[in-house]
Amino acid sequence: MDMDSASSVVLQALTQATSQDTAVLKPAEEQLRQWETQPGFYSVLLNIFNNHMLDVNVRWLAVLYFKNGIDRYWRRVAPHALSEEEKMSLRAGLITNFNEPVNQIATQIAVLIAKVARLDCPRQWPELIPILLESVKGQDGLQQHRALLTFYHVTKTLASKRLAQDKRLFQDLASGIYSFACSLWSHHTDCFLQQIYARDEAAALSSLERTLLSLKGSKTRTHGMLFLNDSVVWLLRAAGRQVGPDSTCREKLEKTIILYTKVLLDFLEYHPCAFIPLIQRSLEFAVSYVFTPAGEGVTFERFIVQCMNLIKMIVKNDAYKPAKNIDDSKPESLEAHRIKTAFFTHPTLTEIGRRLVSHYFLLTEEELAMWEEDPESFAVEETGGDSWKYSLRPCTEVLFLDIFHNYSQTLTPVLLEMVQNLQGQLDVLSNLITYTKQVYNAVGLAAYELFDNVDFDQWFKNQLLGELQVSHHRYKLIRRRVIWLIGQWISVKFKSDLRPLLYEVILSLMQDPDLVFDFLLNSSPPVDDFEFRTEQFLPYLESIFGLLFQLLQQVTECDTKMQVLHVISCVIERVNIQIRPYVGCLVQYLPLLWKQSEEHNMLRCAILTTLIHLVQGLGAESKNLYPFLLPVIQLSTDVSQPPHVYLLEDGLELWLVTLENSPAITPELLRIFQNMSALLELSSENLRTCFQIVNAYIYLSATEFLQNYAEALCRSFCDLLKDITNEGQVQVLKVVEIALKVSPILGAHMFQPLLPAVFRGIVDGERYPVVMSTYLGIMGRVLLQNSSFFSSLLTQMASECNQEMDQLLGSVIEMWVDRMDNITQPERRKLSSLALLSLLPSDNSVIQDKFCGIINICVEALHDVMTEDPDTGTFKDCMLMSHFEEPKLSDDEEPPTEQDKRKKLLALEDPVHSVSLQQFVYEKLKAQQAMMGDQGFGVLMETVDTEIVRQLQEFLQGL
């Protein structure tokens, strides 16, 4: 591209591209796109945006096109890459001067220089950093600012590179410039302080801007940080005394101070060992400004939060803790621990503890007003995710917990003394009401630490219960904190005998939404712990559940609804079937709530969890929920729908419990299974639940299910088995085993494509024991309950393996006998015995050759399943089931699901539970004897070890 002729046409195109008229704009943009790959185009753009006489919008657009071109064409390997000659010229042109008058364009130029530096510095662009440093030293204010701005973006970009070689290069670069950056910070800070004391706010603001950029651009080392400490102290004093809240410098000054503390925090997080020389000074700095009068009138909220985070990170840092065995500790850890121990003396810790409780636990007027006007929003904000990092009160509470946990020996007596001083009824007009709330807050937060030091039961009966009954409006603050305090201690230390009294309190409190939000949103539900007793709760169930439902309807915050649903779920889970009389209104309301929560996937997850417990509580009656329930499951488990990312895990769990509690299959319930193929393709962590769902369908209605879905399921299983762990293989094979157990004929027919692999696995002697055990379980079902299919399978495999059928059968029996020890479940061991015995009577020489092995297996299984009646001395098969009995349950036991009942009924027809192994062995041996005659049978029995024969005779005695 010829520079002279090109400049005017590119300038014209850029001018047209800034037009608001699309008829002018679109062709210009298209023309610029075509020029992107033309040699010389970016040189023209450089000239245009460096020409301060041109229109700002045109220059801005030129910078953007240049910046985008770096991403696309600067790398040597990129299609249409810029030539090395042009790149060299562009690099030189970018740093010829730093005098851009427009802030926004200056920032964009700094960013694009940083983009080039990321690719070329320092190898192809060694002069960049020296030129920047030289420009920063200049006396021209604009040039110095723009150079500092560029310096910041370049160092930030280079520091972000992650390859080891790049990191080493940056470390070398940083070591050469960090002292200069520190001196820059110090110089501009001094200038700012002089100018602010001279009341020259315009000059002070300019110096402060440079101070901020100096700090942003520095990658300071340890002594650099120590050097900066004093400067920050002066800035804080300026913030407190010279720079008023309305000053134009105020915001920038606070930003500078916060950035300094952020640099400290980042240094501590990423380089804890290098930070060790800074621990003492940092603790002195943070503690003096936050916990002594030195900070009064000087500090501001965000700075206090950062200082608290600094103290917390030093206290908690694992790198600063010696190992349990002191000899295993690193020297750095011991040194850090020594510094911390020397600093956190008894007086220092006592002062920190007292000031945290008395000063920082104090609610501001604004917070009190919010608590009064909108208790729901206040309670939600109090429990917000990472609020402890940014907001003063949550940050204070986290620091208190960490300090208390690490120095509980010192702080426990301090807190207990505060509590002791508050014993007895407070005067509602007393000024101690606010202080009492703060002490209660501390005791609630430290509940686990105070377990052995506070008799909470006595305190509850003698003090707290009375305080809850004071109705004066000034006492509302205490009542709120007391109910929150109880919520904190419920799962820590609260006698079950006091539960009925607590339930009475909860019932009265639930009439007051101000109190109930504090209780529900900031504590564990009173039914969600080990001490809960259903019989104590049942007299209050109807009232509490009704009030919870009313609350669910009244609240508006998504987080509140989720927490109320959590409590409702806990109640339903605890009382199980006894919830049935009270859930009618909830069942009617949940469809509306589901519809309203379309944009709130986390709330929908809470609804799914509630539905899971609801279905479990309703049992077979849950079929009445199907018009709402099944579309919910359908949506939650459909991977083509975006919400599945949030809802899938809970949706699968709901699907499973719905099947387990379903009294009968319905067309709609069967239709949902269309979602399963895509779920199996995901091969995610939810695969186990998917297999459980498949099994539940088989138990529910094997015939309809297998006829509709076995073919597709078989294809999915075949794909899965190609690339799945041994544990995954077992899960797939168990589905086949259950299908054969429920429906031997249909199951074998439907899963026929999978059975040859099972057969080959047995013959080849599968080495993974659990897989082999499952193979033998499947083949045992086929052989015992579908012998004609086994014969056809044997014929097929003999043809595929090019072997005689008898030879192949012999190999199967031999491997079965050899790997019997792989089978650990008694049911499968008995099944194998029954299956191999089913080959008798036989005149087949191969089977007779393996007779000894078959008898050995049978005797082993008899030892597993036979129990001796001590009264009669006779043996009985303990696996036999004659009839189905409804189990007698205690209050704490869950009733059987519909699937549990189906399994019991199925077991009544299962040969493992309906055929006596003792009788079966006897009948098969008698039949073999009848076929061969006494002499031939005697010869056959001689192949069995005499000790095995003796044990067999003992088991068969009396038949």
GUKE-253589 format. One record per residue (C-alpha): x, y, z; residue in three letters. Coordinates in steps of 0.5 Angstrom, whole numbers, plus 500, padded with zeros to 3 digits. Example, Ala and Ser with C-alpha at 12.3 -4.5 7.8 and 13.67 -1.06 7.14 Angstrom:
2
525491516ala 527498514ser 
***
This chain:
959
500500500met 503507498asp 503511504met 502518501asp 496516496ser 494511502ala 493516507ser 488520504ser 483514502val 484511509val 483517513leu 476518508gln 474511510ala 475512517leu 471518517thr 465515513gln 466509518ala 464514524thr 458516520ser 451515524gln 448513517asp 449506515thr 449507508ala 455511509val 458506515leu 457499512lys 461500505pro 467504509ala 467498514glu 467493509glu 473497505gln 477497512leu 476490513arg 479489506gln 485493507trp 487489514glu 491485510thr 495490506gln 502491507pro 503498510gly 496499512phe 498499520tyr 503504518ser 498509515val 493508522leu 499509526leu 500516522asn 493518523ile 492516530phe 498520532asn 496526528asn 493530534his 490535529met 485530526leu 478529529asp 478525535val 473520533asn 477518527val 483517531arg 480513536trp 477508530leu 484508528ala 487506534val 482500535leu 483498528tyr 491498530phe 489494536lys 485489533asn 490488528gly 495486533ile 491480535asp 490478528arg 496479524tyr 502480529trp 504473530arg 509471525arg 505464524val 499468523ala 495468516pro 497475512his 502476518ala 505483518leu 513483515ser 518484520glu 520490517glu 513493518glu 513491525lys 520494526met 518501524ser 511500527leu 515499534arg 519505533ala 513509531gly 509507537leu 514510542ile 517516539thr 513521543asn 508520549phe 504526549asn 497524547glu 492529549pro 486525550val 485521556asn 481515552gln 486515546ile 492515551ala 489509554thr 488505548gln 495506545ile 498504552ala 494498551val 496496544leu 503498546ile 502492552ala 499487547lys 506488542val 510488548ala 507481550arg 509478544leu 516482542asp 519484549cys 524484550pro 527480545arg 525484539gln 523490543trp 529491548pro 529498547glu 521499550leu 523499557ile 529503557pro 525509553ile 519508558leu 523509564leu 527515561glu 520518559ser 518517566val 524521568lys 522527564gly 520534566gln 514535562asp 507533566gly 503530560leu 509526557gln 511523564gln 503521565his 503518559arg 509514560ala 507512566leu 500509564leu 504505558thr 509503563phe 503500568tyr 500497562his 506493559val 508491566thr 501488568lys 501484561thr 508482562leu 507479569ala 501475566ser 505471562lys 505464565arg 510460561leu 517458565ala 521462560gln 517468560asp 516468568lys 524468568arg 525474563leu 519478567phe 523477574gln 529479571asp 526485568leu 522487575ala 529486578ser 532492574gly 526496575ile 523495582tyr 527500586ser 526505580phe 518504581ala 519505589cys 523511588ser 517514583leu 512512588trp 516516594ser 517522589his 510523587his 507521594thr 512527597asp 509532591cys 502530593phe 503531600leu 507538599gln 501540594gln 496538598ile 498542604tyr 499548600ala 492547598arg 494546591asp 488541589glu 489541582ala 497540582ala 496535588ala 491531584leu 496530578ser 501528583ser 496523586leu 495520579glu 502519578arg 503516585thr 497511583leu 500509576leu 507508580ser 504503584leu 500500579lys 506499575gly 511496580ser 512489582lys 516491588thr 520486593arg 520486600thr 524492602his 521496597gly 514494601met 518496607leu 520503604phe 513504602leu 510503609asn 512510611asp 509513605ser 502510606val 502512613val 503520611trp 497519606leu 493516611leu 494522615arg 493527609ala 486523608ala 484524615gly 487531616arg 488535610gln 483532604val 476533606gly 470528604pro 468533598asp 475534596ser 477532588thr 483528591cys 479524596arg 476518591glu 483518588lys 487518595leu 483512598glu 484508591lys 491509592thr 491507599ile 487501598ile 491499592leu 497499596tyr 494494601thr 491490595lys 499489593val 500487600leu 495482600leu 497479593asp 504479595phe 502475602leu 497470598glu 502469592tyr 509469596his 508468603pro 515466605cys 518472601ala 513476606phe 516474612ile 520480613pro 514484612leu 510480618ile 512485624gln 511491620arg 504489617ser 501487623leu 504493627glu 501498621phe 494494621ala 493493628val 495500630ser 490503625tyr 484499626val 485497634phe 488503637thr 486511637pro 492512632ala 486510627gly 481515629glu 479520624gly 484517619val 481511617thr 476509612phe 471503611glu 475500605arg 482501608phe 479498615ile 477492611val 483491607gln 487491614cys 483486617met 484481611asn 491482612leu 491480619ile 486474618lys 491472612met 497472617ile 494469622val 491463618lys 497462613asn 499455613asp 506457611ala 507460618tyr 505454622lys 510449625pro 509442623ala 506438629lys 512435630asn 517441631ile 523437628asp 519437621asp 518444621ser 521449615lys 525454618pro 521459615glu 515457618ser 518457625leu 521464624glu 514466622ala 511463628his 516466632arg 514473629ile 507472630lys 507469637thr 512475639ala 506480636phe 500477639phe 501478646thr 496477651his 494485652pro 494485644thr 489480643leu 485482649thr 485489646glu 483486639ile 478482642gly 474487646arg 475492640arg 472487635leu 466486639val 465493642ser 466497636his 466493630tyr 460489631phe 456495632leu 451496627leu 451503624thr 445507624glu 444505616glu 444498618glu 439498624leu 434502619ala 435497614met 434491619trp 428495622glu 425497615glu 426490611asp 428485615pro 428480610glu 433483605ser 438485611phe 438478613ala 439476606val 445481605glu 448478612glu 449471609thr 451473602gly 457469599gly 464473599asp 461479603ser 466478608trp 472480603lys 469487602tyr 464489607ser 466491614leu 461487619arg 462481615pro 469482615cys 469483622thr 466477624glu 470473620val 477476623leu 474475630phe 472467628leu 480466626asp 483470631ile 478466636phe 480460633his 487461633asn 488464640tyr 482461644ser 486460650gln 487468651thr 480470648leu 475465651thr 476468658pro 475475655val 469473652leu 466469658leu 467476662glu 463480658met 458475658val 458474666gln 457482666asn 451482663leu 447476667gln 441478670gly 435482666gln 437488663leu 433495664asp 429496657val 432503658leu 439501659ser 445503654asn 447496655leu 442494650ile 447495644thr 453492647tyr 449486649thr 447484642lys 454485640gln 457480646val 451475644tyr 453476637asn 460474639ala 458468643val 454465637gly 460466632leu 464462637ala 459457639ala 464451637tyr 470454640glu 466455647leu 463448647phe 467446654asp 466453657asn 459455656val 453451659asp 448454654phe 442449657asp 442453663gln 443460660trp 437458655phe 433457661lys 435462666asn 437468662gln 435467654leu 428465655leu 426471659gly 429476654glu 425473649leu 419474652gln 420482653val 416485649ser 418492649his 420495643his 427497645arg 428490647tyr 427488639lys 434488638leu 436483643ile 430479642arg 433478635arg 440477637arg 437472642val 434467637ile 439468632trp 444466638leu 440460639ile 440458632gly 447458632gln 448453638trp 442448637ile 447444633ser 453445638val 450444645lys 443443646phe 439438650lys 434434647ser 430435653asp 429442652leu 427441645arg 419442646pro 420448650leu 424451644leu 419449639tyr 414453643glu 419459642val 419458635ile 412458634leu 411464638ser 417467634leu 414465627met 409470628gln 414476628asp 417476621pro 423480624asp 425475628leu 424469624val 429471618phe 434472623asp 433465626phe 432461619leu 437465615leu 443465619asn 442458623ser 441451622ser 434448622pro 432446629pro 430439626val 437438622asp 442435627asp 443429631phe 439430637glu 432431634phe 427426636arg 421425632thr 416424637glu 418431641gln 416435634phe 410431632leu 405435637pro 408442633tyr 408439626leu 402442624glu 403449626ser 410450625ile 409447618phe 403451616gly 407457619leu 413455614leu 408455608phe 405462610gln 412465610leu 414461604leu 408465600gln 410472604gln 417472602val 420476596thr 427475596glu 430469592cys 435467598asp 430467603thr 425462599lys 431458598met 432458606gln 425457607val 424451602leu 431448606his 427448612val 421445610ile 425440606ser 428438613cys 422438616val 419433611ile 425429611glu 425428619arg 418426620val 417422613asn 410419612ile 407423618gln 407429613ile 402427609arg 396430612pro 399437612tyr 402438605val 396439601gly 397447600cys 405446599leu 403441593val 398446590gln 403452591tyr 410449588leu 407449581pro 406457581leu 413458585leu 416453579trp 413458574lys 415464578gln 422462578ser 424461571glu 430466571glu 432463578his 436456577asn 438456584met 431457587leu 429451582arg 434447585cys 431448592ala 424446589ile 427440586leu 430438593thr 424440597thr 420435591leu 425429593ile 423429600his 416431599leu 416424594val 419420599gln 414423605gly 408421600leu 410415598gly 405412593ala 401418594glu 406422590ser 403419584lys 398425585asn 403430583leu 405427576tyr 402433572pro 407437575phe 412433577leu 414429571leu 414436566pro 419438572val 423432571ile 423432564gln 426439563leu 431438569ser 434432565thr 434434558asp 441436556val 438440550ser 435445555gln 440450558pro 437450565pro 440442565his 447445567val 444447574tyr 438442575leu 441436572leu 443433579glu 437434583asp 433433577gly 436426576leu 435424584glu 428427583leu 427422577trp 430416581leu 425417588val 419418583thr 420411580leu 422408587glu 415411590asn 411410584ser 406404585pro 405403577ala 408405571ile 404410567thr 405412559pro 408419561glu 413416566leu 415411561leu 416417556arg 421421560ile 426416559phe 427419552gln 432423556asn 436418558met 440416551ser 443423551ala 445423559leu 449416558leu 453419552glu 455425557leu 459419561ser 459424567ser 459424575glu 451422574asn 452416571leu 451412577arg 444415578thr 443414571cys 444406572phe 440407578gln 434410574ile 434404569val 434399574asn 428402577ala 424402571tyr 426395570ile 423393577tyr 417398576leu 415395569ser 420390566ala 416388560thr 413395558glu 420398559phe 424393555leu 420393550gln 420400549asn 427402550tyr 432396551ala 434396544glu 437404544ala 439402551leu 443396549cys 446401543arg 448406549ser 451400553phe 455397548cys 458404546asp 459405554leu 463399555leu 468401549lys 471406554asp 469406561ile 473404568thr 472397571asn 467400576glu 463403570gly 463396567gln 460393573val 454398573gln 452397566val 453389567leu 448390573lys 443393569val 443387565val 443382571glu 437385574ile 433385567ala 435377567leu 433377574lys 426380573val 425377567ser 429372565pro 426370558ile 425378555leu 431380559gly 436375555ala 432377549his 433384549met 440384552phe 442379547gln 448383544pro 451384550leu 452377552leu 457374547pro 462379551ala 460376557val 461369555phe 468371552arg 470374559gly 468368563ile 472364558val 478368557asp 478369565gly 477376566glu 482379571arg 478384575tyr 475380580pro 468384581val 467384573val 468377573met 463376579ser 458380575thr 459376569tyr 458369573leu 452372576gly 449374569ile 451367566met 448364572gly 441367571arg 441365563val 444358565leu 439357571leu 433360568gln 433360561asn 437354559ser 434354552ser 438361551phe 444358554phe 444353549ser 443357543ser 449362546leu 453356547leu 452354539thr 453361537gln 460362541met 462355539ala 461357532ser 465364533glu 471361537cys 471355532asn 471350537gln 466344539glu 461346544met 462341549asp 470343549gln 467350550leu 462348555leu 468345559gly 472351559ser 466355562val 465350567ile 473350569glu 473357569met 467358573trp 470353578val 477356578asp 474363579arg 469362584met 473366590asp 471372586asn 464372588ile 463375595thr 456376595gln 452369598pro 446370593glu 451370587arg 455364590arg 448360591lys 446362584leu 452359581ser 451353585ser 444352583leu 446354575ala 452349575leu 447344578leu 442345573ser 447341568leu 445335572leu 443330570pro 447329564ser 451323561asp 455329557asn 463326558ser 465334559val 460335565ile 462329568gln 469330568asp 467337571lys 463334576phe 468334582cys 469342581gly 461342581ile 460339587ile 466343591asn 462349589ile 456346592cys 459344598val 462351599glu 455355598ala 452350603leu 457353608his 455360606asp 447359606val 446353611met 445355618thr 444349624glu 438349628asp 441348635pro 434345638asp 434339632thr 441339630gly 438340623thr 441344617phe 436350614lys 437354608asp 437361611cys 436365604met 429362603leu 423366603met 416364604ser 412370604his 412377604phe 411381611glu 410389612glu 416390617pro 415393623lys 418400624leu 421404629ser 419412629asp 426413627asp 426408621glu 424410614glu 418406611pro 420401605pro 419405598thr 414401593glu 421399590gln 423396596asp 416392596lys 417390589arg 424387590lys 421383596lys 416380592leu 421379586leu 425375591ala 419370593leu 420368586glu 427368585asp 430361585pro 436364590val 430365595his 425360593ser 429354592val 433350597ser 440349595leu 440343600gln 434340597gln 436342590phe 443338591val 440332593tyr 435332588glu 440333582lys 445327585leu 439322586lys 437324578ala 445323576gln 445316580gln 438314577ala 441315570met 448312571met 446307576gly 449306583asp 456303580gln 457308575gly 455314580phe 460311585gly 465311580val 463319579leu 463320587met 470317587glu 473323583thr 471328589val 475329595asp 473325601thr 473330606glu 468334601ile 464328600val 464327608arg 461335609gln 456334603leu 453328607gln 453332613glu 449337610phe 444332606leu 443328612gln 436327614gly 433328606leu 
***
